[in-house]
C-alpha cells in the first residue's frame, strides 16, 4: 500500500502544478489578450474543474 499512497501524492502534486500553470496563463491572457480569448480560457478552466468534481465522485 505504501507505493499506492506515494503514487497518489505524486499525482496530486502534479495536478496542483498543472492547475497553477493554467491559472497563471489565464492571468497573463487577461493582461495581454482580447476579451474573447480570456472568456474562452475561463470557460474551459471552469469546465475542467466541474469535470474533476464529477470524476472524484466515481
C-alpha positions in Angstrom: 0.0 0.0 0.0 2.9 2.3 0.5 3.6 2.6 -3.2 0.0 3.4 -4.0 -0.1 6.2 -1.4 3.1 7.6 -2.8 1.7 7.4 -6.3 -1.4 9.2 -5.2 0.6 12.0 -3.6 2.8 12.5 -6.7 -0.3 12.6 -8.9 -1.9 15.2 -6.6 1.3 17.2 -6.6 1.5 17.2 -10.4 -2.2 18.1 -10.7 -1.6 21.1 -8.4 1.3 22.3 -10.6 -0.9 21.9 -13.7 -3.7 23.9 -12.1 -1.4 26.7 -11.0 0.1 26.9 -14.5 -3.4 27.2 -16.1 -4.3 29.9 -13.7 -1.0 31.8 -14.4 -1.7 31.6 -18.2 -5.2 32.9 -17.7 -3.9 35.9 -15.7 -1.3 36.6 -18.4 -4.0 36.4 -21.1 -6.2 38.9 -19.2 -3.3 41.4 -19.3 -2.4 40.8 -23.0 -5.2 39.1 -24.9 -8.5 40.1 -26.4 -11.7 39.6 -24.4 -13.0 36.5 -26.4 -9.8 34.6 -25.7 -10.0 35.4 -22.0 -13.6 34.4 -21.8 -13.0 31.1 -23.6 -10.0 30.2 -21.4 -12.0 31.0 -18.3 -14.9 28.8 -19.6 -12.5 25.9 -20.3 -11.0 26.2 -16.8 -14.4 26.2 -15.2 -15.4 23.1 -17.3 -12.3 21.3 -16.3 -13.0 21.9 -12.6 -16.6 20.7 -13.0 -15.4 17.5 -14.7 -12.8 16.9 -12.0 -15.5 17.2 -9.4 -17.7 14.7 -11.2 -14.8 12.2 -11.7 -14.0 12.4 -8.0 -17.4 11.0 -7.2 -16.6 7.8 -9.1 
